[in-house]
Amino acid sequence: MKIVLYIVAFALMIWALIEQTQNKPNIYIQIVAIVVFFFVMKDLLNKTPSNFDANKNDSPDDK
Protein backbone atom coordinates (compact mmCIF):
# COMPACT_ATOMS: atom_id res chain seq x y z
CA MET A 1 0.00 0.00 0.00
CA LYS A 2 2.83 2.41 0.82
CA ILE A 3 4.41 1.83 -2.59
CA VAL A 4 1.15 2.89 -4.24
CA LEU A 5 1.11 6.01 -2.06
CA TYR A 6 4.65 6.91 -3.12
CA ILE A 7 3.84 6.36 -6.80
CA VAL A 8 0.69 8.50 -6.58
CA ALA A 9 2.58 11.23 -4.72
CA PHE A 10 5.37 11.18 -7.30
CA ALA A 11 2.85 11.39 -10.15
CA LEU A 12 1.06 14.28 -8.44
CA MET A 13 4.34 16.16 -8.07
CA ILE A 14 5.13 15.69 -11.76
CA TRP A 15 1.63 16.90 -12.62
CA ALA A 16 2.19 20.01 -10.47
CA LEU A 17 5.47 20.71 -12.26
CA ILE A 18 3.77 20.37 -15.64
CA GLU A 19 1.01 22.74 -14.44
CA GLN A 20 3.63 25.44 -13.87
CA THR A 21 4.54 25.49 -17.56
CA GLN A 22 1.03 26.59 -18.57
CA ASN A 23 0.08 30.23 -19.01
CA LYS A 24 -2.45 30.07 -16.17
CA PRO A 25 -1.55 27.21 -13.80
CA ASN A 26 -4.15 25.70 -11.50
CA ILE A 27 -3.13 26.79 -8.00
CA TYR A 28 -5.22 24.08 -6.29
CA ILE A 29 -3.26 21.29 -7.97
CA GLN A 30 0.00 22.86 -6.82
CA ILE A 31 -1.22 23.29 -3.24
CA VAL A 32 -2.41 19.68 -3.04
CA ALA A 33 0.91 18.47 -4.50
CA ILE A 34 2.88 20.42 -1.88
CA VAL A 35 0.74 19.08 0.97
CA VAL A 36 1.08 15.50 -0.28
CA PHE A 37 4.84 16.02 -0.68
CA PHE A 38 5.17 17.15 2.95
CA PHE A 39 3.15 14.19 4.24
CA VAL A 40 5.21 11.71 2.22
CA MET A 41 8.45 13.31 3.41
CA LYS A 42 7.21 13.22 7.02
CA ASP A 43 6.53 9.52 6.63
CA LEU A 44 9.98 8.91 5.15
CA LEU A 45 11.77 10.96 7.81
CA ASN A 46 10.00 9.11 10.62
CA LYS A 47 11.69 5.92 9.41
CA THR A 48 15.21 7.26 9.90
CA PRO A 49 16.70 7.08 13.40
CA SER A 50 17.49 10.29 15.19
CA ASN A 51 21.02 11.14 16.31
CA PHE A 52 19.75 13.64 18.87
CA ASP A 53 18.84 11.04 21.52
CA ALA A 54 22.16 9.19 21.14
CA ASN A 55 24.24 12.38 21.43
CA LYS A 56 22.31 13.62 24.46
CA ASN A 57 23.49 10.76 26.68
CA ASP A 58 27.09 10.61 25.38
CA SER A 59 28.32 14.00 26.60
CA PRO A 60 30.72 13.50 29.57
CA ASP A 61 31.09 17.25 30.14
CA ASP A 62 27.98 17.66 32.30
CA LYS A 63 29.06 20.38 34.73
ABEGO torsion letter per residue (X at the ends): XAAAAAAAAAAAAAAAAAAAABABBBAAAAAAAAAAAAAAAAAAAAABBBAAAAAAAABAABX
